[in-house]
Amino acid sequence: MDIPKEFLRKEFVSQFTTADEVDTFLRQLHSRLYEQMLEGELDAHLGYEKHAFSGNNSGNSRNGKYPKKIQTEHGESVIDIPRDRDGSFDPVIVPKHQSRGMSIERLVISLYAKGMSVSDIESEMAEIYKINLSTSAISLITGKVTQSALEWQNRPLDSLYMIVWMEGIVFKARENGKVINKTVYLCVGLNKEGLKEVLGMWVGKTERASF
């Protein structure tokens, strides 16, 4: 297949990924993770998962969602906040009457980038919630968000990309109980329609951002 000439121009390739585009992608992951963690918090609050038989006649139930504008480490986002029927649900990760959620930067990278262990992910989750939630609630939320991240990692990709670009970002990560600098590599592809797509994320063994 012939590659369109405009895809090969030096100016196009040099501007293939920008800081703004990386921020946009990470902001989307933040929003996605906030929503999943909120759903997990509500599951723990109600004592049953969505559509579970055990929720019948439980005395409280889900009551839709409402949009909320929040600030993340990578800019402003609008996320859906779940609510319960009797109004007793008080979110931890995105507190009521606050425009900024708790920091989940390290958790986002740990979940979506390949190369992080399950125990390290659980440690990140426990550090975020600390004493605000029980161990069983944290375990429930961890399972929910981990499954979603695995689905994203294993989603089908196109068979052909015109250009593939690697971007290295240094971040703080937890390893063997310690917080150290590591690099996450974003692999970005240009598909046949001329649209950019993040193909995957991998954690490197060192903090160097070069490859």
Short mmCIF file of the C-alpha atoms (twelve columns), coordinates in Angstrom:
data_MODEL
# 
_entry.id   MODEL 
# 
loop_
_atom_site.group_PDB 
_atom_site.id 
_atom_site.type_symbol 
_atom_site.label_atom_id 
_atom_site.label_alt_id 
_atom_site.label_comp_id 
_atom_site.label_asym_id 
_atom_site.label_seq_id 
_atom_site.Cartn_x 
_atom_site.Cartn_y 
_atom_site.Cartn_z 
_atom_site.pdbx_PDB_model_num 
ATOM 1   C CA . MET A 1   0.000   0.000   0.000  1 
ATOM 2   C CA . ASP A 2   1.301   3.481   -0.904 1 
ATOM 3   C CA . ILE A 3   1.734   5.875   2.003  1 
ATOM 4   C CA . PRO A 4   0.246   9.344   1.294  1 
ATOM 5   C CA . LYS A 5   2.995   11.909  0.732  1 
ATOM 6   C CA . GLU A 6   1.657   14.281  3.383  1 
ATOM 7   C CA . PHE A 7   2.272   11.566  5.992  1 
ATOM 8   C CA . LEU A 8   5.968   11.492  5.085  1 
ATOM 9   C CA . ARG A 9   6.717   15.198  5.238  1 
ATOM 10  C CA . LYS A 10  9.362   16.087  7.800  1 
ATOM 11  C CA . GLU A 11  7.125   18.738  9.369  1 
ATOM 12  C CA . PHE A 12  4.336   16.224  9.894  1 
ATOM 13  C CA . VAL A 13  6.560   13.582  11.457 1 
ATOM 14  C CA . SER A 14  8.316   16.092  13.737 1 
ATOM 15  C CA . GLN A 15  4.944   17.230  15.091 1 
ATOM 16  C CA . PHE A 16  3.441   13.751  15.288 1 
ATOM 17  C CA . THR A 17  3.103   13.820  19.067 1 
ATOM 18  C CA . THR A 18  3.034   16.942  21.182 1 
ATOM 19  C CA . ALA A 19  2.830   17.567  24.901 1 
ATOM 20  C CA . ASP A 20  -0.811  18.636  24.470 1 
ATOM 21  C CA . GLU A 21  -1.704  15.359  22.764 1 
ATOM 22  C CA . VAL A 22  -0.038  13.307  25.477 1 
ATOM 23  C CA . ASP A 23  -1.876  15.372  28.101 1 
ATOM 24  C CA . THR A 24  -5.180  14.783  26.298 1 
ATOM 25  C CA . PHE A 25  -4.638  11.021  26.272 1 
ATOM 26  C CA . LEU A 26  -3.622  10.899  29.945 1 
ATOM 27  C CA . ARG A 27  -6.552  13.145  30.866 1 
ATOM 28  C CA . GLN A 28  -8.897  10.660  29.182 1 
ATOM 29  C CA . LEU A 29  -7.350  7.806   31.189 1 
ATOM 30  C CA . HIS A 30  -7.726  9.831   34.391 1 
ATOM 31  C CA . SER A 31  -11.416 10.451  33.666 1 
ATOM 32  C CA . ARG A 32  -12.015 6.806   32.821 1 
ATOM 33  C CA . LEU A 33  -10.304 5.635   36.004 1 
ATOM 34  C CA . TYR A 34  -12.105 8.154   38.231 1 
ATOM 35  C CA . GLU A 35  -15.466 6.900   36.925 1 
ATOM 36  C CA . GLN A 36  -14.542 3.240   37.448 1 
ATOM 37  C CA . MET A 37  -13.285 3.896   40.978 1 
ATOM 38  C CA . LEU A 38  -16.483 5.788   41.784 1 
ATOM 39  C CA . GLU A 39  -18.551 2.852   40.545 1 
ATOM 40  C CA . GLY A 40  -16.472 0.566   42.768 1 
ATOM 41  C CA . GLU A 41  -16.967 2.879   45.745 1 
ATOM 42  C CA . LEU A 42  -20.737 2.810   45.193 1 
ATOM 43  C CA . ASP A 43  -20.686 -1.006  44.947 1 
ATOM 44  C CA . ALA A 44  -18.901 -1.121  48.311 1 
ATOM 45  C CA . HIS A 45  -21.304 1.428   49.818 1 
ATOM 46  C CA . LEU A 46  -24.418 -0.466  48.698 1 
ATOM 47  C CA . GLY A 47  -22.960 -3.877  49.476 1 
ATOM 48  C CA . TYR A 48  -23.620 -5.349  46.041 1 
ATOM 49  C CA . GLU A 49  -22.541 -4.864  42.425 1 
ATOM 50  C CA . LYS A 50  -24.743 -3.490  39.678 1 
ATOM 51  C CA . HIS A 51  -27.502 -5.935  38.574 1 
ATOM 52  C CA . ALA A 52  -26.602 -8.339  41.413 1 
ATOM 53  C CA . PHE A 53  -29.512 -10.401 42.753 1 
ATOM 54  C CA . SER A 54  -28.438 -9.582  46.301 1 
ATOM 55  C CA . GLY A 55  -29.458 -5.970  45.695 1 
ATOM 56  C CA . ASN A 56  -33.170 -6.788  45.504 1 
ATOM 57  C CA . ASN A 57  -35.092 -5.238  48.411 1 
ATOM 58  C CA . SER A 58  -31.820 -4.075  49.970 1 
ATOM 59  C CA . GLY A 59  -33.262 -0.722  51.044 1 
ATOM 60  C CA . ASN A 60  -31.025 1.411   48.826 1 
ATOM 61  C CA . SER A 61  -30.117 1.338   45.144 1 
ATOM 62  C CA . ARG A 62  -28.407 3.214   42.330 1 
ATOM 63  C CA . ASN A 63  -30.094 6.364   41.123 1 
ATOM 64  C CA . GLY A 64  -28.381 7.346   37.886 1 
ATOM 65  C CA . LYS A 65  -25.444 9.721   37.450 1 
ATOM 66  C CA . TYR A 66  -24.736 13.413  37.172 1 
ATOM 67  C CA . PRO A 67  -21.903 15.230  35.357 1 
ATOM 68  C CA . LYS A 68  -19.206 17.015  37.326 1 
ATOM 69  C CA . LYS A 69  -16.355 19.206  36.120 1 
ATOM 70  C CA . ILE A 70  -13.050 18.376  37.814 1 
ATOM 71  C CA . GLN A 71  -9.384  19.300  37.545 1 
ATOM 72  C CA . THR A 72  -6.877  16.500  36.925 1 
ATOM 73  C CA . GLU A 73  -3.086  16.553  36.728 1 
ATOM 74  C CA . HIS A 74  -3.538  16.964  32.956 1 
ATOM 75  C CA . GLY A 75  -6.304  19.541  32.744 1 
ATOM 76  C CA . GLU A 76  -10.045 19.903  33.116 1 
ATOM 77  C CA . SER A 77  -12.450 17.007  32.530 1 
ATOM 78  C CA . VAL A 78  -16.138 16.259  32.933 1 
ATOM 79  C CA . ILE A 79  -16.921 12.905  34.542 1 
ATOM 80  C CA . ASP A 80  -20.111 11.081  35.516 1 
ATOM 81  C CA . ILE A 81  -20.659 10.719  39.272 1 
ATOM 82  C CA . PRO A 82  -22.940 7.822   40.321 1 
ATOM 83  C CA . ARG A 83  -25.477 8.398   43.081 1 
ATOM 84  C CA . ASP A 84  -27.707 6.317   45.315 1 
ATOM 85  C CA . ARG A 85  -31.421 6.680   45.960 1 
ATOM 86  C CA . ASP A 86  -31.261 7.792   49.591 1 
ATOM 87  C CA . GLY A 87  -28.349 10.200  49.048 1 
ATOM 88  C CA . SER A 88  -26.030 8.598   51.597 1 
ATOM 89  C CA . PHE A 89  -23.188 7.858   49.129 1 
ATOM 90  C CA . ASP A 90  -20.231 10.144  49.867 1 
ATOM 91  C CA . PRO A 91  -17.449 9.583   47.278 1 
ATOM 92  C CA . VAL A 92  -13.859 9.478   48.495 1 
ATOM 93  C CA . ILE A 93  -11.845 9.698   45.276 1 
ATOM 94  C CA . VAL A 94  -13.816 12.761  44.072 1 
ATOM 95  C CA . PRO A 95  -15.231 14.398  47.235 1 
ATOM 96  C CA . LYS A 96  -18.513 16.286  47.182 1 
ATOM 97  C CA . HIS A 97  -18.314 20.080  46.750 1 
ATOM 98  C CA . GLN A 98  -14.713 19.880  45.508 1 
ATOM 99  C CA . SER A 99  -13.486 20.450  41.965 1 
ATOM 100 C CA . ARG A 100 -10.306 18.371  42.279 1 
ATOM 101 C CA . GLY A 101 -10.188 14.642  42.834 1 
ATOM 102 C CA . MET A 102 -7.516  12.824  44.797 1 
ATOM 103 C CA . SER A 103 -4.249  12.340  42.893 1 
ATOM 104 C CA . ILE A 104 -4.253  9.126   40.847 1 
ATOM 105 C CA . GLU A 105 -1.329  9.871   38.509 1 
ATOM 106 C CA . ARG A 106 0.797   6.894   39.579 1 
ATOM 107 C CA . LEU A 107 -2.231  4.597   39.642 1 
ATOM 108 C CA . VAL A 108 -3.168  5.509   36.045 1 
ATOM 109 C CA . ILE A 109 0.280   4.552   34.777 1 
ATOM 110 C CA . SER A 110 0.482   1.438   36.958 1 
ATOM 111 C CA . LEU A 111 -2.854  0.151   35.665 1 
ATOM 112 C CA . TYR A 112 -2.639  0.864   31.952 1 
ATOM 113 C CA . ALA A 113 1.070   0.311   31.290 1 
ATOM 114 C CA . LYS A 114 2.357   -3.231  30.985 1 
ATOM 115 C CA . GLY A 115 5.212   -4.085  33.307 1 
ATOM 116 C CA . MET A 116 3.690   -3.273  36.714 1 
ATOM 117 C CA . SER A 117 2.878   -6.087  39.144 1 
ATOM 118 C CA . VAL A 118 -0.563  -6.646  40.675 1 
ATOM 119 C CA . SER A 119 0.884   -6.203  44.168 1 
ATOM 120 C CA . ASP A 120 2.332   -2.795  43.226 1 
ATOM 121 C CA . ILE A 121 -1.060  -1.744  41.823 1 
ATOM 122 C CA . GLU A 122 -2.774  -2.845  45.032 1 
ATOM 123 C CA . SER A 123 -0.221  -0.873  47.056 1 
ATOM 124 C CA . GLU A 124 -0.942  2.269   45.015 1 
ATOM 125 C CA . MET A 125 -4.691  1.817   45.559 1 
ATOM 126 C CA . ALA A 126 -4.271  1.283   49.309 1 
ATOM 127 C CA . GLU A 127 -2.092  4.399   49.586 1 
ATOM 128 C CA . ILE A 128 -4.731  6.507   47.820 1 
ATOM 129 C CA . TYR A 129 -7.616  5.394   50.028 1 
ATOM 130 C CA . LYS A 130 -5.641  4.830   53.257 1 
ATOM 131 C CA . ILE A 131 -8.106  4.676   56.170 1 
ATOM 132 C CA . ASN A 132 -11.067 6.068   54.210 1 
ATOM 133 C CA . LEU A 133 -12.217 2.649   52.984 1 
ATOM 134 C CA . SER A 134 -12.039 -0.899  54.306 1 
ATOM 135 C CA . THR A 135 -9.615  -3.481  52.907 1 
ATOM 136 C CA . SER A 136 -12.499 -5.378  51.310 1 
ATOM 137 C CA . ALA A 137 -13.784 -2.210  49.611 1 
ATOM 138 C CA . ILE A 138 -10.311 -1.413  48.256 1 
ATOM 139 C CA . SER A 139 -10.006 -4.986  46.949 1 
ATOM 140 C CA . LEU A 140 -13.384 -4.681  45.192 1 
ATOM 141 C CA . ILE A 141 -12.412 -1.405  43.512 1 
ATOM 142 C CA . THR A 142 -8.988  -2.780  42.515 1 
ATOM 143 C CA . GLY A 143 -10.598 -5.767  40.810 1 
ATOM 144 C CA . LYS A 144 -13.007 -3.550  38.881 1 
ATOM 145 C CA . VAL A 145 -10.397 -1.148  37.512 1 
ATOM 146 C CA . THR A 146 -7.802  -3.879  36.833 1 
ATOM 147 C CA . GLN A 147 -10.251 -5.821  34.660 1 
ATOM 148 C CA . SER A 148 -11.051 -2.701  32.641 1 
ATOM 149 C CA . ALA A 149 -7.348  -1.936  32.163 1 
ATOM 150 C CA . LEU A 150 -6.701  -5.495  30.931 1 
ATOM 151 C CA . GLU A 151 -9.497  -5.120  28.389 1 
ATOM 152 C CA . TRP A 152 -7.882  -1.914  27.120 1 
ATOM 153 C CA . GLN A 153 -4.435  -3.541  26.903 1 
ATOM 154 C CA . ASN A 154 -5.814  -6.517  24.945 1 
ATOM 155 C CA . ARG A 155 -8.211  -4.680  22.635 1 
ATOM 156 C CA . PRO A 156 -7.887  -5.461  18.899 1 
ATOM 157 C CA . LEU A 157 -5.735  -3.096  16.825 1 
ATOM 158 C CA . ASP A 158 -5.612  -2.371  13.100 1 
ATOM 159 C CA . SER A 159 -3.376  -4.606  11.001 1 
ATOM 160 C CA . LEU A 160 -1.535  -1.619  9.492  1 
ATOM 161 C CA . TYR A 161 -0.377  1.786   10.741 1 
ATOM 162 C CA . MET A 162 1.326   4.335   8.471  1 
ATOM 163 C CA . ILE A 163 3.683   5.621   11.157 1 
ATOM 164 C CA . VAL A 164 4.471   4.420   14.676 1 
ATOM 165 C CA . TRP A 165 5.964   6.826   17.211 1 
ATOM 166 C CA . MET A 166 7.357   6.260   20.713 1 
ATOM 167 C CA . GLU A 167 7.129   8.873   23.462 1 
ATOM 168 C CA . GLY A 168 8.912   8.442   26.804 1 
ATOM 169 C CA . ILE A 169 7.592   10.035  30.011 1 
ATOM 170 C CA . VAL A 170 9.353   9.859   33.397 1 
ATOM 171 C CA . PHE A 171 7.010   9.300   36.345 1 
ATOM 172 C CA . LYS A 172 7.021   8.178   39.976 1 
ATOM 173 C CA . ALA A 173 6.226   4.476   40.457 1 
ATOM 174 C CA . ARG A 174 6.009   2.063   43.367 1 
ATOM 175 C CA . GLU A 175 8.308   -0.965  43.268 1 
ATOM 176 C CA . ASN A 176 8.929   -3.394  46.124 1 
ATOM 177 C CA . GLY A 177 7.453   -0.943  48.595 1 
ATOM 178 C CA . LYS A 178 9.561   2.011   47.417 1 
ATOM 179 C CA . VAL A 179 8.708   4.982   45.182 1 
ATOM 180 C CA . ILE A 180 11.243  5.416   42.372 1 
ATOM 181 C CA . ASN A 181 11.527  7.139   38.991 1 
ATOM 182 C CA . LYS A 182 10.568  5.064   35.963 1 
ATOM 183 C CA . THR A 183 9.737   5.745   32.338 1 
ATOM 184 C CA . VAL A 184 6.500   4.843   30.612 1 
ATOM 185 C CA . TYR A 185 6.703   4.532   26.826 1 
ATOM 186 C CA . LEU A 186 3.625   5.461   24.815 1 
ATOM 187 C CA . CYS A 187 3.422   3.827   21.405 1 
ATOM 188 C CA . VAL A 188 1.314   5.961   19.054 1 
ATOM 189 C CA . GLY A 189 0.208   4.885   15.587 1 
ATOM 190 C CA . LEU A 190 -1.219  6.778   12.623 1 
ATOM 191 C CA . ASN A 191 -4.009  4.707   11.082 1 
ATOM 192 C CA . LYS A 192 -5.139  4.596   7.457  1 
ATOM 193 C CA . GLU A 193 -7.711  7.329   8.090  1 
ATOM 194 C CA . GLY A 194 -4.985  9.715   9.260  1 
ATOM 195 C CA . LEU A 195 -6.025  9.532   12.920 1 
ATOM 196 C CA . LYS A 196 -3.585  9.073   15.793 1 
ATOM 197 C CA . GLU A 197 -4.155  6.232   18.225 1 
ATOM 198 C CA . VAL A 198 -2.275  5.173   21.356 1 
ATOM 199 C CA . LEU A 199 -1.444  1.515   20.724 1 
ATOM 200 C CA . GLY A 200 -0.043  0.696   24.131 1 
ATOM 201 C CA . MET A 201 1.988   1.734   27.163 1 
ATOM 202 C CA . TRP A 202 5.007   -0.041  28.614 1 
ATOM 203 C CA . VAL A 203 7.043   0.648   31.725 1 
ATOM 204 C CA . GLY A 204 10.807  0.683   31.211 1 
ATOM 205 C CA . LYS A 205 13.337  -0.658  33.699 1 
ATOM 206 C CA . THR A 206 15.151  2.668   34.058 1 
ATOM 207 C CA . GLU A 207 14.167  6.320   34.412 1 
ATOM 208 C CA . ARG A 208 15.753  7.328   31.086 1 
ATOM 209 C CA . ALA A 209 13.224  8.657   28.562 1 
ATOM 210 C CA . SER A 210 15.332  7.743   25.510 1 
ATOM 211 C CA . PHE A 211 15.107  4.504   23.551 1 
# 
